[in-house]
Amino acid sequence: MWRFIGIRLLQAVPVILAVITVTFFLVRMAPGGPFDSEKAVMPEVKAALEAQYRLDLPLPQQYLAYLGDLTKGDLGPSFKYPGRDVNELISAGLPVTAELGIYALLVALFLGGISGVVASLKPNTAQDYIPMSLAMIGICMPAFLFGPLLVLVFGIYLEWLPVAGWGDIPGDKILPSITLGTAYAAYIARLGRAGMLEVMSQDYIRTARAKGLPEWQVVTRHALRGGMIPVVAFLGPAFAGLLTGSFVVETIFQVPGLGRFFVQAAFNRDYTMILGSTVFLSTLIVLFNLLSDILAAWMNPRLRAQFGGR
Amino acid sequence: MSNDTTISDIATAEHGTSLWKDAWIRLKKNRLALFGLAVLTLFIIVALLTPWIAPYGYETQDLDLGATPPSAAHWLGTDIFGRDLLTLIMYGGRISLAVGFVATTVALLIGVTYGAIAGYAGGKIDAAMMRLVDILYALPFMIFIVLLMVVFGRNLLLLFLAIGAVEWLTMARIMRSQVQSLRQQEFVEAAVSLGLGPATIIRRHIIPNALGPIIVYTTLTIPSVMLLEAFLSFLGLGVQPPQTSWGLLISYGAETMEEFPWLLIFPGLALSLTLFSLNFLGDGLRDALDVRSSKD
């Protein structure tokens, strides 16, 4: 197990380094310097600004300096908001996005897990078709359509819930969390159903039934652990999806999180902000992929055995 | 000699047609897949004929009219500039579908070639090539596409290429596993012993036999590509005015949905219906072509 974790950790290092390098040079390749747009800037001022942001150095040196800053945990300043830096914006946005992501994940696991298991217990009956059709709708209804529709129905027509904001009015966290969680609930339901179906036909389930366990215990004590492996393996990619999905949801509901900062930075062409947040978000995603791989391996006795047991 | 070839020709020809015929018979039993196929065919025909059959010109606007709900003159209503919504959806559909198909073709070409080479070469080349795919898999591509659109400007061709370049990874994996199992088989060995080169063997013998999974996965890639385009356009980073797409129309609709809900609902319906159809068709094809669910 430790060897497995070690190998995976070592694999993550070049990926993160590649992300940093590609992002850095892509952003530097962007046409026009960040201070070209301000028209009447005196040459001396421009030179001073460029020195401040280290744009006067040759590119390889800029890159090394940036890497040096990163090892110190400094993601660099913002071009657009003088005096603020990327770290500051991230530390303001991250808690909000994390909270939204956790709620959404809970929605997804709760809705998706239950409907997936329920559907798998009686395959090809109404108990299977109804949740699976709903899951299909969840997959085909993108968040940027589902969110506004929820706002229209529950916020505007029924006036049950606030239409935007985060933590200002009670209940304003409900709609963003549901919007973000629904698509993942759908995927989890499908994966959970497939995983459970495969497990339920295996010998050890028959053994469990043969020794006289009631069906609910067969499911909860024996089948779930194996059947949920695909779901756990999906959590890494789902986390990446939740982060990018939060771009849309935070824009729709005006949630002051990382996603909105990132989209605004993309609009403002705030290059250092994009660079910093890309590096940060990518690293986060790579780490979560790693975590979900490890968790899935730990749940899978065969993989565990392959790497020398516990 | 000549007798031999005719017999084997007949045998392969019959086997070939019956396989696809079988699949078609099985697909026909699947109502949802047929429904998907019908909707898609309709949408594609409409998209192709749009310049001739659209009820109004793309640039026709009636500012005095403003946003009106659906009526006899404008079946789906008009937007705030008095443009006919049906016309906008038809023109937007052209872009959305084009992105879906072109980007998927890019992904298909890269993925199939890459996977076929890796699977056929085997050994160290295969290991190195698939290692690269693993590394690319771990990259957060959504963020990179946003980055690309910021750095290089929001141009449609780039959007095609960027999305296509992201989606080829799974295609390469599927193709590689297909090739690996096919190249063990006798007819490939026969082709090798006949002295055919690797390129010919891949093109003539391996790709046709791996077609089933490729078709299924292609059908399932198109909706995810279209979603990606709509996602970017919704954020304002994809298709730019004066061009339009379903994602862009949904984004405008969401801004004004309080007063003019039809501006959100109809483009949303068009997008969802297309995604539904493609997914149902893909699932149906998977069952019909009996592709083992090797989705991941």
Contacts between the chains, C-beta under 8 A, distances in Angstrom:
chain1	res1	chain2	res2	distance
A	11	B	134	7.6
A	11	B	135	7.7
A	11	B	138	7.9
A	12	B	138	7.3
A	14	B	135	6.8
A	15	B	135	5.5
A	15	B	138	4.7
A	15	B	139	6.8
A	18	B	135	6.9
A	18	B	139	7.4
A	19	B	139	6.3
A	19	B	140	7.7
A	22	B	144	7.7
A	23	B	144	7.9
A	23	B	147	6.7
A	26	B	147	6.0
A	26	B	148	7.3
A	26	B	151	5.5
A	27	B	147	7.4
A	27	B	151	6.5
A	29	B	151	6.3
A	30	B	150	7.3
A	30	B	151	4.2
A	30	B	152	7.7
A	31	B	153	7.8
A	136	B	276	7.1
A	136	B	279	6.5
A	136	B	280	7.8
A	137	B	276	7.9
A	139	B	275	7.7
A	139	B	279	6.7
A	140	B	223	7.4
A	140	B	272	5.2
A	140	B	275	4.0
A	140	B	276	4.7
A	140	B	279	6.2
A	141	B	272	5.6
A	142	B	227	5.6
A	142	B	230	6.2
A	142	B	231	6.7
A	142	B	271	7.3
A	142	B	275	7.9
A	144	B	230	7.1
A	144	B	231	6.6
A	144	B	234	4.3
A	144	B	247	7.5
A	144	B	250	6.2
A	144	B	251	7.1
A	144	B	254	7.1
A	145	B	250	5.6
A	145	B	264	7.7
A	145	B	268	4.4
A	145	B	271	6.8
A	145	B	272	6.8
A	147	B	254	7.9
A	148	B	250	7.7
A	148	B	253	7.4
A	148	B	254	4.0
A	148	B	257	5.6
A	148	B	264	5.7
A	149	B	264	7.3
A	149	B	265	7.9
A	149	B	268	7.2
A	151	B	257	7.5
A	152	B	257	5.4
A	152	B	258	7.7
A	152	B	261	6.0
A	152	B	264	7.2
A	156	B	257	7.8
A	156	B	258	5.7
A	194	B	293	7.2
A	240	B	140	5.5
A	240	B	142	7.4
A	241	B	142	8.0
A	243	B	140	7.7
A	244	B	140	7.5
A	244	B	142	4.0
A	244	B	143	6.7
A	247	B	146	7.8
A	247	B	235	6.3
A	248	B	231	6.6
A	248	B	234	6.4
A	248	B	235	6.7
A	251	B	235	6.7
A	252	B	254	6.9
A	262	B	143	7.7
A	262	B	146	7.4
A	263	B	146	7.8
A	263	B	235	5.7
A	263	B	237	7.9
A	266	B	146	5.5
A	266	B	147	7.7
A	266	B	149	7.5
A	266	B	150	4.8
A	266	B	235	7.8
A	266	B	237	6.2
A	267	B	236	6.9
A	269	B	150	6.3
A	274	B	147	6.3
A	274	B	150	6.3
A	278	B	143	5.4
A	278	B	144	7.7
A	278	B	147	5.9
A	281	B	140	6.4
A	281	B	143	5.7
A	282	B	139	7.0
A	282	B	140	4.8
A	282	B	143	6.3
A	285	B	138	7.9
A	285	B	140	4.4
A	286	B	138	5.4
A	286	B	139	8.0
A	286	B	140	7.6
A	289	B	138	5.7
